[in-house]
Amino acid sequence: MTMPALHKLKHILQSRIVQFADEKRKLWFENYIKHNTKYRGVEISTVRTELKTWYQEESIDKLPLDSQLDLALSFFEEDYAEDKLAGILFLQLYLYDKFDYNHLLSRFEPIFEKGYIYDWSVCDWFCTRVLRQMIKANGRKCAEAISKWHTAHNVWQARCSVVAFTTLTKENKYTSFILKSNAVLIEREERFAKTAVGWILRELSKVDKQIVVEFIAKYRPYFSRESHENAIKYFEKDEKKEMRELFASRSG
């Protein structure tokens, strides 16, 4: 399918979404998310509803799968977060299980290389709604491939190597991948590399607190206070006190 035809279909969905733009909600989102991210001010549930209606009314399912994928990925090029979310929901609802995971990952990498994902909100939407579902559908090999993104120069792509595993921490077959990615991300200077580690350790602590204690002990000098506090969020009060004392003395 030609790019002008795909662009027309994209514009139809954008026109549907923009009808629900709310200035007050837009300003709240932009103030909360930061990163100079632009919002229309449309709720996620509304974007999902409009996407589903558009998908049916425009017979998107009749397009070749490659054209559907091109269309979904084209939404990431847009300025507004809701448009990027439309692309994410398109992948989640209709496409993530229609392709070999290696093919999808190779198509996803330019999204980061071209700077289309540049804030924690869109990054985490992508992780939890697309990458996590791919891991669930494909298992360890897919998990390992996503985990290898920890080597990416782009901090948001590297963050995915950890955040994609949230809610999967109960499955110990993924623990080694998580810890390997954590070891790389915690040593990075960027705030959102370190907060990804804190988040996943928090979830791991629900399953095996000792793993978290040992990881913090090994990499304590690299933790920010924010990431450390997040990692120990579910510790008991006395355990938190001990961990905070150790953290405070880490440079001594």
Secondary structure, 3 states (H helix, E strand, C coil): CCHHHHHHHHHHHHHHHHCCCCHHHHHHHHHHHCCCCECCCCCHHHHHHHHHHHHHHCCHHHCCHHHHHHHHHHHHHCCEHHHHHHHHHHHHHHHCCCCCHHHHHHHHHHHHHCCCCCCHHHHHHHHHHHHHHHHHHHCHHHHHHHHHHHHCCCHHHHHHHHHCCCCCCCCHHHHHHHHHHHHHHCCCCCHHHHHHHHHHHHHHHCCCHHHHHHHHHHHHHHCCHHHHHHHCCCCCHHHHHHHHHHHHCCCC
